[in-house]
Amino acid sequence: MSLEAASKITTQHLQRQAFLYIRQSTLRHVLENTESTERQYALRQRAIALGWPAERIVVIDRDLGKSGAATADREGFPQLVAEVSLGHAGIVLGLEVSRLARNCTDWHRLLEICALNNTLILDEDGTDSPVNFNDRLLLGLKGTMSEAERHLLRARLRGGILNQARRGELKMALPVGLVYDLTGKVRLNPDQQVQETFRTFFATFERTGSATGVVKHFRHHQLLFPRQVRHGSQKGQVVWGPLLHSRALQVLHSPRYAGTFAFGRLHCVKDAHGHVSHQRVAQEQWPVLLPDTHPGYITFQQYQANLERLRANAQANGANRRNGPARQGPALLQGLAICGRCAERMTIRYHCRHGQVVPDYLCQRAGIAKAVPICQHIPGSRIDQAISQLLLETVSPMALEVALRVEGELQSRLDEVDRLRQQRLTALRYETELAQRRYLQVDPDHRLVADELEADWNQKLRHLHQAQQEYQEQRARDQQQRDERQRQQILALAQDFPRLWNDPVTPQRERKRMVRLLLEDVTDHCANRPGASLALRGWML
């Protein structure tokens, strides 16, 4: 024992316990950097040499594999602070200050408690007493250097990652539908069923214009959607299940499906309790955005258009919201009506008149924001009648051509859905044949294994048989819907489009969709003189 250490250690210190705190930052360090762990455990002999009996030396090693940047994820450090606060500790041993804490908040809190209870701190350099001003100054400087060292290490790692990301070579977890090949390049999933499902997904969104519409399409046709298992024994495997709305939004917001490498889309925020949350960063603030770096299911321009459509679909997306998804209300100009006085987009208010729901168009945004009277309040029945008449005059001459295109589009959709169902059956047949081969290759006398493989084979056969029956029933229903008689009905309706438009059975949502394909916007000047600025876009379904 050195004379300096002997002068600081008193009988009062020796009557209390010695606490040896051991920590490694990660489990990899625990497994690979064994010398550092052994050096920390060797401090126990140092405490014995200073005069503490072996039975009064407490080893706290519950934080092996945990970072010292915060207290939230550590269990051993709060235990150490509690023991020091209760006056049970005569000395705290650690290989270096960074083992005890990597941030000044935790470190200076421990120093303050040690000073109040006259607890010594020992590291590889020597023994210090927080009661002594010079020792306290030295320990505070060590804590500051430990935190600065953590900042430098993180800056170096961040710089390397960012430099690799700017070249588009940083390997990140890929969403389902994309995989790395043997050379490390990003490719589409080689499973044709996965590829066709994603192509159907994006084509359906292009047609319906909303994530909810895509989910309804998949549910109506009983189509499954792939997802990748991230944890557990099946990590990395692709499993199939119903498409959820949250999953649809994730796919639409991911730039990787557009063949684009992006880095910095999320920002990590840590609260006072150490809980980490992720916040989305605006695309303009992404550190790295590299379009066309690998194959994708859509183009970058389509990805941007999809995001713009999602923003337009939001219920409250600012003053310039337009062309959201058509809803069930009878107002034909939902999202299209513009005030002729202030050029603000008008909202809709419904009320009942003679037992019918009729719309009114209101320009009330400025009135709500500034607490002033609304700009305009226009009954919508006259405007909708004028728009209906304009639409009938425009569409009737081209109705037959439109009907033929509609009929072909419906048939292509059914063919697309049928192709996905056939691919699902192909995958089930492969799983059944694989289970059969496993059963046939096992030794028949090894009944414990043979019985299990036979049960698995029988289960696969039942699933395949059930899927084949469902496929035949669904295909029969589709064929029934697309028979020649219905085709003639479509052509007949096309030749009498006014009757189809005025038919009470025709959903209001479909009327709105037809209006949006022909009208850019409608500027309303007053109730008696509605004016419309039109922009023909062509016909789509």
C-alpha positions as CSV (number, residue, x, y, z in Angstrom):
1,M,0.0,0.0,0.0
2,S,1.4,3.4,-0.9
3,L,1.8,6.1,1.7
4,E,-0.7,8.4,-0.1
5,A,-3.4,5.7,-0.1
6,A,-2.6,4.8,3.6
7,S,-3.1,8.4,4.6
8,K,-6.6,8.5,3.0
9,I,-7.9,5.1,4.2
10,T,-9.1,5.3,7.8
11,T,-10.6,2.8,10.3
12,Q,-14.0,4.3,9.4
13,H,-13.6,3.3,5.8
14,L,-12.4,-0.2,6.7
15,Q,-15.4,-0.8,8.9
16,R,-17.7,-0.4,5.8
17,Q,-17.9,-2.5,2.7
18,A,-15.9,-2.2,-0.5
19,F,-17.9,-2.2,-3.7
20,L,-16.3,-3.3,-6.9
21,Y,-18.2,-2.1,-10.0
22,I,-17.6,-4.0,-13.3
23,R,-19.0,-3.1,-16.7
24,Q,-18.5,-3.7,-20.4
25,S,-20.2,-1.7,-23.1
26,T,-21.6,-4.6,-25.2
27,L,-21.9,-8.3,-25.1
28,R,-19.4,-8.5,-27.9
29,H,-16.8,-6.8,-25.6
30,V,-17.7,-9.3,-22.9
31,L,-17.0,-12.3,-25.2
32,E,-14.0,-10.9,-27.0
33,N,-12.3,-8.4,-24.7
34,T,-11.8,-10.9,-21.9
35,E,-8.6,-9.2,-20.7
36,S,-10.4,-6.1,-19.7
37,T,-13.0,-8.1,-17.7
38,E,-10.2,-10.0,-15.9
39,R,-8.4,-6.7,-15.0
40,Q,-11.6,-5.4,-13.5
41,Y,-12.2,-8.5,-11.4
42,A,-8.5,-8.3,-10.3
43,L,-9.3,-5.1,-8.4
44,R,-10.7,-7.3,-5.7
45,Q,-7.2,-8.3,-4.8
46,R,-6.3,-4.6,-4.7
47,A,-9.1,-4.0,-2.1
48,I,-7.8,-6.9,0.0
49,A,-4.3,-5.4,-0.1
50,L,-5.8,-2.1,1.2
51,G,-7.2,-3.9,4.2
52,W,-10.7,-5.0,3.4
53,P,-11.6,-8.6,4.3
54,A,-12.7,-10.7,1.3
55,E,-16.1,-11.3,2.7
56,R,-16.8,-7.6,2.9
57,I,-16.0,-6.9,-0.7
58,V,-19.2,-6.7,-2.9
59,V,-18.8,-7.3,-6.6
60,I,-21.5,-5.6,-8.8
61,D,-21.3,-7.1,-12.3
62,R,-24.9,-6.8,-13.4
63,D,-24.1,-4.3,-16.1
64,L,-21.9,-6.4,-18.2
65,G,-22.9,-5.8,-21.8
66,K,-24.6,-2.4,-21.1
67,S,-23.5,1.1,-22.1
68,G,-22.6,3.6,-19.5
69,A,-24.0,6.5,-21.4
70,A,-27.2,6.6,-19.2
71,T,-28.5,5.0,-16.1
72,A,-31.9,3.9,-17.5
73,D,-30.7,0.6,-18.9
74,R,-28.4,-0.3,-16.1
75,E,-29.3,-2.1,-12.9
76,G,-25.9,-2.3,-11.2
77,F,-25.1,1.4,-11.1
78,P,-28.4,2.4,-9.3
79,Q,-27.6,-0.4,-6.8
80,L,-24.1,1.1,-6.2
81,V,-25.5,4.6,-5.8
82,A,-28.1,3.4,-3.3
83,E,-25.4,1.6,-1.2
84,V,-23.2,4.7,-1.1
85,S,-26.2,6.8,-0.2
86,L,-27.0,4.6,2.8
87,G,-23.4,4.9,4.1
88,H,-22.6,1.2,3.5
89,A,-19.6,1.9,1.2
90,G,-16.2,2.7,2.4
91,I,-14.6,2.6,-1.1
92,V,-15.8,2.3,-4.6
93,L,-13.5,0.5,-7.0
94,G,-13.5,0.7,-10.8
95,L,-10.9,0.1,-13.4
96,E,-11.4,3.7,-14.7
97,V,-14.0,6.4,-14.5
98,S,-15.6,5.4,-17.9
99,R,-16.6,2.1,-16.3
100,L,-18.7,3.9,-13.7
101,A,-20.3,6.5,-16.0
102,R,-19.9,7.9,-19.5
103,N,-21.9,11.1,-18.7
104,C,-21.2,13.9,-16.3
105,T,-24.7,13.8,-14.8
106,D,-24.3,10.3,-13.3
107,W,-20.7,10.8,-12.5
108,H,-21.0,14.1,-10.5
109,R,-24.1,12.8,-8.7
110,L,-22.0,9.8,-7.5
111,L,-19.2,12.2,-6.5
112,E,-21.5,14.3,-4.5
113,I,-23.0,11.3,-2.6
114,C,-19.5,10.0,-2.0
115,A,-18.4,13.3,-0.6
116,L,-21.4,13.5,1.7
117,N,-20.7,10.0,3.1
118,N,-16.8,10.2,3.0
119,T,-16.6,7.3,0.5
120,L,-13.3,6.8,-1.4
121,I,-13.0,6.2,-5.1
122,L,-10.3,3.9,-6.5
123,D,-9.3,3.5,-10.1
124,E,-6.2,2.2,-11.8
125,D,-4.3,5.5,-11.2
126,G,-4.8,5.5,-7.4
127,T,-7.2,6.3,-4.5
128,D,-9.0,9.6,-4.3
129,S,-11.3,11.2,-1.7
130,P,-14.1,13.4,-3.0
131,V,-13.9,15.3,0.3
132,N,-10.5,16.6,-0.7
133,F,-10.7,19.6,-3.1
134,N,-7.8,18.5,-5.3
135,D,-9.0,15.0,-5.6
136,R,-12.5,16.2,-6.3
137,L,-11.1,18.4,-9.1
138,L,-9.2,15.5,-10.6
139,L,-12.2,13.2,-10.5
140,G,-14.4,15.8,-12.1
141,L,-11.8,16.3,-14.9
142,K,-11.7,12.5,-15.4
143,G,-15.5,12.4,-15.7
144,T,-15.5,15.2,-18.3
145,M,-12.8,13.5,-20.3
146,S,-14.8,10.2,-20.2
147,E,-17.8,12.0,-21.6
148,A,-15.7,13.7,-24.3
149,E,-14.2,10.4,-25.2
150,R,-17.7,9.0,-25.8
151,H,-18.5,11.9,-28.0
152,L,-15.4,11.4,-30.1
153,L,-16.0,7.7,-30.5
154,R,-19.6,8.3,-31.6
155,A,-18.4,11.1,-34.0
156,R,-15.9,8.8,-35.6
157,L,-18.5,6.0,-36.0
158,R,-21.1,8.4,-37.3
159,G,-18.6,9.9,-39.8
160,G,-17.7,6.5,-41.1
161,I,-21.3,5.5,-41.4
162,L,-22.3,8.7,-43.1
163,N,-19.4,8.5,-45.6
164,Q,-20.4,5.0,-46.6
165,A,-24.1,6.1,-46.8
166,R,-23.2,9.0,-49.2
167,R,-21.8,6.4,-51.6
168,G,-25.0,4.3,-51.2
169,E,-22.9,1.4,-50.0
170,L,-24.1,1.3,-46.4
171,K,-25.8,-2.0,-45.7
172,M,-29.2,-1.5,-43.9
173,A,-32.1,-3.8,-43.1
174,L,-34.1,-4.1,-46.3
175,P,-37.9,-4.2,-46.3
176,V,-39.7,-7.3,-47.5
177,G,-39.6,-7.6,-51.3
178,L,-35.9,-6.6,-51.5
179,V,-32.9,-8.8,-50.8
180,Y,-29.1,-8.6,-51.0
181,D,-27.5,-10.9,-53.5
182,L,-24.2,-12.7,-53.1
183,T,-22.2,-9.6,-54.2
184,G,-24.0,-7.4,-51.7
185,K,-26.2,-5.7,-54.4
186,V,-29.8,-4.9,-53.7
187,R,-32.2,-7.0,-55.9
188,L,-35.9,-7.7,-56.0
189,N,-37.0,-10.7,-54.1
190,P,-36.5,-13.7,-56.4
191,D,-39.9,-15.1,-55.3
192,Q,-42.3,-14.3,-58.1
193,Q,-45.3,-14.4,-55.7
194,V,-43.7,-11.6,-53.6
195,Q,-42.9,-9.5,-56.7
196,E,-46.4,-9.8,-58.2
197,T,-48.0,-9.0,-54.8
198,F,-46.1,-5.7,-54.6
199,R,-46.8,-4.8,-58.2
200,T,-50.5,-5.4,-57.5
201,F,-50.2,-3.3,-54.4
202,F,-48.8,-0.2,-56.2
203,A,-51.1,-0.6,-59.2
204,T,-54.1,-0.7,-56.8
205,F,-53.0,2.4,-55.0
206,E,-52.5,4.1,-58.4
207,R,-56.1,3.2,-59.2
208,T,-57.9,3.8,-55.9
209,G,-55.8,6.7,-54.6
210,S,-55.8,5.7,-50.9
211,A,-54.2,3.2,-48.6
212,T,-57.6,2.2,-47.3
213,G,-58.7,1.4,-50.8
214,V,-55.7,-1.0,-51.3
215,V,-56.5,-2.7,-48.0
216,K,-60.2,-3.2,-49.1
217,H,-59.1,-4.6,-52.4
218,F,-56.8,-7.2,-50.8
219,R,-59.5,-8.1,-48.3
220,H,-62.3,-8.3,-50.9
221,H,-60.2,-10.7,-53.1
222,Q,-58.8,-12.5,-50.0
223,L,-55.2,-11.8,-51.0
224,L,-52.4,-12.2,-48.5
225,F,-49.4,-9.8,-48.1
226,P,-45.9,-10.7,-47.2
227,R,-44.0,-9.6,-44.1
228,Q,-40.5,-10.4,-42.9
229,V,-39.9,-11.8,-39.4
230,R,-37.4,-9.6,-37.5
231,H,-36.9,-11.6,-34.3
232,G,-37.1,-15.1,-33.0
233,S,-36.2,-18.5,-34.4
234,Q,-37.8,-17.6,-37.8
235,K,-35.8,-14.4,-38.2
236,G,-35.5,-13.4,-41.9
237,Q,-38.3,-15.7,-43.1
238,V,-41.2,-14.3,-45.2
239,V,-44.6,-15.1,-43.8
240,W,-48.0,-14.2,-45.3
241,G,-51.0,-12.6,-43.7
242,P,-53.8,-10.1,-44.2
243,L,-52.7,-6.6,-45.3
244,L,-53.1,-4.0,-42.5
245,H,-53.6,-0.3,-43.1
246,S,-50.4,0.5,-41.1
247,R,-48.4,-1.9,-43.2
248,A,-49.8,-0.3,-46.4
249,L,-48.6,3.2,-45.2
250,Q,-45.2,1.8,-44.3
251,V,-44.8,0.5,-47.9
252,L,-46.0,3.7,-49.5
253,H,-43.6,5.8,-47.4
254,S,-40.5,3.6,-47.9
255,P,-38.2,5.0,-50.7
256,R,-36.5,1.6,-51.1
257,Y,-39.4,0.3,-53.2
258,A,-38.7,3.1,-55.6
259,G,-35.0,2.0,-56.0
260,T,-33.9,4.9,-53.8
261,F,-31.3,4.8,-51.1
262,A,-32.1,7.1,-48.2
263,F,-30.4,7.7,-44.9
264,G,-31.5,9.8,-41.9
265,R,-35.3,9.4,-42.4
266,L,-35.8,9.0,-38.6
267,H,-34.4,11.0,-35.7
268,C,-33.8,9.3,-32.3
269,V,-35.0,11.3,-29.3
270,K,-34.3,10.2,-25.7
271,D,-36.4,11.5,-22.8
272,A,-35.4,12.0,-19.2
273,H,-36.2,8.4,-18.4
274,G,-33.9,7.1,-21.1
275,H,-36.7,5.9,-23.4
276,V,-35.9,6.3,-27.1
277,S,-38.5,7.4,-29.6
278,H,-38.2,7.9,-33.3
279,Q,-39.5,11.0,-35.1
280,R,-39.9,11.4,-38.9
281,V,-37.6,13.8,-40.6
282,A,-38.8,15.9,-43.6
283,Q,-37.4,14.6,-46.9
284,E,-35.7,18.0,-47.5
285,Q,-33.6,17.3,-44.4
286,W,-32.5,13.8,-45.1
287,P,-28.6,13.7,-45.1
288,V,-28.6,11.2,-48.1
289,L,-31.1,10.7,-50.8
290,L,-29.9,8.8,-53.9
291,P,-32.6,7.8,-56.5
292,D,-32.2,4.9,-58.9
293,T,-29.4,3.2,-57.0
294,H,-31.0,-0.3,-57.2
295,P,-34.0,-2.0,-58.8
296,G,-37.4,-1.1,-57.5
297,Y,-41.1,-1.7,-58.0
298,I,-41.9,1.9,-58.9
299,T,-40.0,4.9,-60.1
300,F,-38.9,7.8,-57.8
301,Q,-41.4,10.1,-59.6
302,Q,-44.2,7.6,-58.8
303,Y,-43.0,7.5,-55.1
304,Q,-43.2,11.3,-54.9
305,A,-46.6,11.3,-56.5
306,N,-47.8,8.7,-54.0
307,L,-46.6,10.8,-51.1
308,E,-48.3,13.8,-52.5
309,R,-51.5,11.9,-52.8
310,L,-51.2,10.6,-49.2
311,R,-50.8,14.2,-48.0
312,A,-53.8,15.3,-50.0
313,N,-55.8,12.5,-48.4
314,A,-55.0,13.7,-44.9
315,Q,-58.0,15.2,-43.1
316,A,-56.1,18.4,-42.0
317,N,-53.2,19.1,-44.3
318,G,-53.3,22.9,-44.6
319,A,-55.2,25.3,-46.8
320,N,-54.4,23.8,-50.2
321,R,-55.7,20.3,-49.7
322,R,-57.4,19.0,-52.8
323,N,-58.2,15.7,-54.6
324,G,-58.4,13.6,-51.5
325,P,-60.2,10.2,-51.9
326,A,-63.8,10.4,-53.0
327,R,-66.1,9.9,-50.0
328,Q,-69.7,8.8,-49.6
329,G,-71.3,12.3,-49.3
330,P,-73.4,13.6,-52.2
331,A,-71.3,16.8,-52.8
332,L,-69.7,16.3,-56.3
333,L,-67.1,19.0,-55.8
334,Q,-65.6,17.7,-52.6
335,G,-62.1,19.1,-52.5
336,L,-62.5,20.9,-55.9
337,A,-64.6,24.0,-55.0
338,I,-62.6,27.2,-54.8
339,C,-63.9,30.5,-53.5
340,G,-64.1,33.2,-56.2
341,R,-63.5,36.0,-53.7
342,C,-60.4,34.9,-51.7
343,A,-59.2,31.9,-53.7
344,E,-59.4,29.6,-50.6
345,R,-60.5,26.0,-51.0
346,M,-64.1,25.6,-49.8
347,T,-65.4,23.1,-47.3
348,I,-68.7,21.2,-47.2
349,R,-71.6,21.2,-44.8
350,Y,-74.5,18.8,-45.2
351,H,-78.1,19.3,-44.1
352,C,-81.5,17.6,-44.8
353,R,-84.0,19.2,-47.0
354,H,-87.3,17.5,-47.8
355,G,-85.9,14.2,-46.5
356,Q,-82.8,14.4,-48.8
357,V,-79.2,15.2,-47.8
358,V,-78.0,18.3,-49.7
359,P,-74.6,20.0,-49.5
360,D,-73.6,23.6,-49.0
361,Y,-70.2,24.9,-49.9
362,L,-68.6,27.3,-47.4
363,C,-65.5,29.4,-47.4
364,Q,-64.8,29.5,-43.7
365,R,-61.0,29.0,-43.3
366,A,-60.2,32.7,-42.8
367,G,-63.3,33.1,-40.7
368,I,-62.1,30.3,-38.3
369,A,-58.6,31.6,-38.2
370,K,-59.4,35.3,-37.6
371,A,-62.8,35.0,-35.9
372,V,-64.5,37.0,-38.7
373,P,-67.7,36.3,-40.7
374,I,-67.3,33.6,-43.3
375,C,-66.5,34.7,-46.9
376,Q,-69.2,32.8,-48.8
377,H,-72.0,30.3,-48.1
378,I,-73.4,28.8,-51.3
379,P,-76.1,26.1,-51.6
380,G,-74.6,23.2,-53.5
381,S,-77.6,21.7,-55.2
382,R,-77.5,24.2,-58.1
383,I,-73.8,23.9,-58.6
384,D,-74.0,20.1,-58.6
385,Q,-76.8,20.1,-61.1
386,A,-74.7,22.3,-63.4
387,I,-71.7,20.0,-63.1
388,S,-73.9,16.9,-63.7
389,Q,-75.2,18.5,-66.9
390,L,-71.7,19.5,-68.1
391,L,-70.5,15.9,-67.4
392,L,-73.3,14.3,-69.3
393,E,-72.7,16.6,-72.3
394,T,-69.0,15.8,-72.3
395,V,-69.0,12.0,-71.6
396,S,-72.0,10.8,-73.7
397,P,-70.2,11.0,-77.1
398,M,-67.3,9.0,-75.9
399,A,-69.3,6.6,-73.7
400,L,-69.0,3.5,-76.0
401,E,-65.2,3.8,-76.2
402,V,-65.0,4.3,-72.5
403,A,-67.2,1.2,-71.8
404,L,-64.9,-1.0,-73.9
405,R,-61.9,0.2,-72.0
406,V,-63.6,-0.3,-68.7
407,E,-64.5,-3.8,-69.6
408,G,-60.9,-4.6,-70.6
409,E,-59.7,-3.0,-67.3
410,L,-62.0,-5.2,-65.2
411,Q,-60.8,-8.3,-67.0
412,S,-57.2,-7.4,-66.5
413,R,-57.8,-6.9,-62.8
414,L,-59.4,-10.3,-62.5
415,D,-56.5,-11.9,-64.4
416,E,-54.1,-10.2,-62.0
417,V,-55.9,-11.4,-58.9
418,D,-56.1,-14.9,-60.4
419,R,-52.4,-15.0,-61.1
420,L,-51.7,-14.1,-57.5
421,R,-53.9,-16.9,-56.3
422,Q,-52.2,-19.4,-58.6
423,Q,-48.8,-18.4,-57.2
424,R,-50.1,-18.9,-53.7
425,L,-51.2,-22.5,-54.7
426,T,-47.8,-23.1,-56.2
427,A,-46.1,-22.1,-53.0
428,L,-48.4,-24.4,-51.0
429,R,-47.7,-27.3,-53.4
430,Y,-44.0,-26.8,-52.9
431,E,-44.4,-26.9,-49.1
432,T,-46.5,-30.0,-49.3
433,E,-44.0,-31.8,-51.6
434,L,-41.1,-30.7,-49.3
435,A,-43.0,-32.2,-46.3
436,Q,-43.5,-35.4,-48.3
437,R,-39.8,-35.7,-49.2
438,R,-38.8,-35.2,-45.6
439,Y,-41.2,-38.0,-44.5
440,L,-40.1,-40.4,-47.2
441,Q,-36.4,-39.9,-46.3
442,V,-36.7,-40.8,-42.6
443,D,-36.1,-44.3,-41.3
444,P,-39.6,-45.9,-40.9
445,D,-38.5,-47.6,-37.7
446,H,-37.7,-44.3,-36.1
447,R,-41.3,-43.7,-35.2
448,L,-40.8,-40.7,-33.0
449,V,-39.5,-38.7,-35.9
450,A,-41.6,-40.4,-38.6
451,D,-44.9,-39.7,-36.8
452,E,-44.0,-36.0,-36.4
453,L,-43.1,-35.7,-40.1
454,E,-46.2,-37.6,-41.2
455,A,-48.4,-35.3,-39.1
456,D,-46.7,-32.3,-40.7
457,W,-47.3,-33.7,-44.2
458,N,-51.0,-34.4,-43.5
459,Q,-51.4,-30.8,-42.3
460,K,-49.8,-29.4,-45.4
461,L,-52.1,-31.6,-47.5
462,R,-55.2,-30.3,-45.7
463,H,-54.0,-26.7,-46.2
464,L,-53.4,-27.3,-49.9
465,H,-56.8,-29.0,-50.4
466,Q,-58.6,-26.2,-48.6
467,A,-56.7,-23.6,-50.7
468,Q,-57.6,-25.4,-53.9
469,Q,-61.3,-25.4,-53.0
470,E,-61.3,-21.7,-52.2
471,Y,-59.5,-21.0,-55.4
472,Q,-62.1,-22.8,-57.5
473,E,-64.9,-21.1,-55.7
474,Q,-63.4,-17.7,-56.1
475,R,-62.6,-18.3,-59.7
476,A,-66.2,-19.4,-60.3
477,R,-67.5,-16.3,-58.7
478,D,-65.2,-14.1,-60.8
479,Q,-66.3,-15.9,-64.0
480,Q,-69.9,-15.5,-63.0
481,Q,-69.4,-11.7,-62.6
482,R,-67.7,-11.5,-66.0
483,D,-70.0,-13.5,-68.2
484,E,-71.1,-12.4,-71.7
485,R,-74.4,-11.2,-70.4
486,Q,-72.8,-8.7,-68.0
487,R,-70.5,-7.5,-70.8
488,Q,-73.6,-6.7,-72.9
489,Q,-75.1,-4.9,-69.9
490,I,-72.0,-2.7,-69.7
491,L,-72.2,-1.8,-73.3
492,A,-75.9,-1.1,-73.0
493,L,-75.3,1.2,-70.0
494,A,-72.5,3.0,-71.9
495,Q,-74.9,3.8,-74.7
496,D,-77.3,5.3,-72.1
497,F,-74.9,7.0,-69.8
498,P,-77.4,9.6,-68.5
499,R,-79.6,6.8,-67.1
500,L,-76.5,5.3,-65.4
501,W,-75.5,8.7,-64.0
502,N,-79.0,9.4,-62.6
503,D,-79.6,5.9,-61.3
504,P,-80.1,6.0,-57.5
505,V,-78.2,2.8,-57.2
506,T,-75.0,4.4,-58.5
507,P,-72.7,5.1,-55.5
508,Q,-71.9,8.8,-54.9
509,R,-68.2,7.9,-54.6
510,E,-68.2,6.7,-58.2
511,R,-69.9,9.9,-59.4
512,K,-67.2,11.9,-57.6
513,R,-64.4,9.9,-59.2
514,M,-65.8,10.6,-62.7
515,V,-66.0,14.3,-61.9
516,R,-62.4,14.4,-60.7
517,L,-61.2,12.9,-63.9
518,L,-62.7,15.7,-65.9
519,L,-62.5,18.8,-63.7
520,E,-59.4,20.5,-62.4
521,D,-61.3,22.8,-60.0
522,V,-64.5,24.8,-59.8
523,T,-64.5,28.5,-58.8
524,D,-67.7,29.7,-57.1
525,H,-68.4,33.4,-57.3
526,C,-71.9,33.5,-55.8
527,A,-75.1,31.4,-55.4
528,N,-76.8,32.8,-58.5
529,R,-73.8,32.8,-60.8
530,P,-71.6,29.8,-60.4
531,G,-68.6,29.8,-62.7
532,A,-66.3,26.8,-63.5
533,S,-62.9,26.6,-64.8
534,L,-62.5,23.2,-66.5
535,A,-59.5,21.2,-67.5
536,L,-60.2,17.9,-69.3
537,R,-57.8,15.2,-68.4
538,G,-59.2,12.2,-70.2
539,W,-61.1,9.2,-68.8
540,M,-59.8,6.8,-66.3
541,L,-61.4,4.3,-63.9
